[in-house]
């Protein structure tokens, strides 16, 4: 990874210059990341991007090429300070894959003002993006009720953001991605079949006429069989054939005629997916292809997936809605200074208030595992009474002395944490309809 130092906003560096100038740069501070509220209609959020943030922090260095960019607006004293910059503070946070609610202290960054203030944009750009994608993905996974989920949104995302979208979706429970950079970079399982272009490619190819003379045909579907045969020859009968380029009924019949009843799957990418899935299932069963799976795609979101829950769909391919956060492309997190030299500080701006002081958080649950409340309290104080509930501390060490701690969760660990978190929510917390957060958050002064 190249230096991440310029993945920031200029005002962070101008604040640094001013703080170095007036002597306040080295005061000990705590900054916290939290979301004041959840997006409309959401009842929980999923923390994602923490692993990427820790990796990016290791590369937050100002080499000569980065210094050349900032030298145009910074004084020589600040440039010299940046040349030797290394984050040496501590970071605690909710483990990646943990659920969060309004006010949850998702990240706590401690160190000098100078070294912490520079990390605001880096932390927020990663956490806001990945948490938005993971939160949307988790709702889709819940709606799918155990059916296979494939992320295929790369063509609707920025090319550099697409792998991170894939990672966040996989973290939240998706099974695979079509994005190969995510396969390489993050180890997300890959999946892919065919496009309409491959079927159309075979239109107009030479075919033998009754008189033995080669002829050409451009009739719809005339060469669908040739396309299917080519795909099966290359990928085997376990592949998934795209059957809706022309007539779906004829496409399914052709697919089974070419592949036989052991065909892995057929994909439907258009039309009334519920009606078509029922028709295709009946047709496949009638042709003896009882194990051939049905994959649907085409502008799906969590609501469309939930509407298809009763239909004979085996897998969903989701693109645009997923990589745009299904209407909430950012998690709305902020990075605020909450403590200076041990003294709580807070912002009082209308509708943008913050709560002062370094905090900890616990989550209470019944013995059945159902969570009932999150409590946020001063880090210097005593842990609030559990009143008979099970207690789980939420903040865990991520960075100590500027270095990642050993044993940080893997992507596989985070997937398990999301799954456990969703199971722990009260049943109404999984509803897609608008409502209050799944559990209340109590703030102890």
URCOR-V878887 format. One line per field, one symbol per residue. ss: DSSP state (a for helix, b for strand, c for the rest). A space follows every 50 residues. Layout:
ss: ???
This chain:
ss: cccccccccaaaaaaaaaaaaacccccbbbbbbbbcccccccccbbccca aaaaaaaccccccaaaaaaacccccaaaaaaaaccccccbbbbbccccbb ccccccbbbbbbaaaaaccaaaaaaaaaaaaaaaaaaaaaaaaacccbbb bccaaacccccaaaaaaaaaaccccbbccaaaaaaacccbcccccaaaaa accccbbbcccccbbbcccccccaaaaaaaaaaaaccccbbbcccccaaa aaaaaaaaacccccbbbbccccaaaaaaaaaaaaaaccccccbbbbbccc caaaaaacccccccbbbbcaaaacaaacccccbbbbbbbbccbbcccccc ccccccccbbbbbbbcccccbbbbbbbbcccccccccccbbbbcbbbbbb ccbbccccccaaaaaaaaaaaaaaccaaaacccccccccbbbbcc
